[in-house]
């Protein structure tokens, strides 16, 4: 986003310091970045939550995080939910995958609240 006049830029984003996590053996996703390239030169990593003055000619780059993967990579290629034996196939067959690994910032916050 190229700024044409001075304004106050406020950014409220997530998954900048920690990557989105994978599930059921899937790999973690890519963390996002909020970068500000100043017209005077130089690039600043703004972090996840910030409010900063920007000026004419400054450029804001919002690089969104990539989602975490689901399922592990097999010898024959990548695991797919649509493949035979995947979660969608098991659901149609009346089975369910009831095992879910609880982790992440929301889970950590909940555990702290419940332990108090």
Secondary structure, DSSP 8 states (H G I E B T S, - for coil): -B-SS-EEEEEE--SSSS----BTT-------EEEEE-TTS-EEE--SEEEEEE-TT-EEEEE------BS-EETTEE--TTSTTSHHHHHHTT---------SHHHHHHHHHHH-
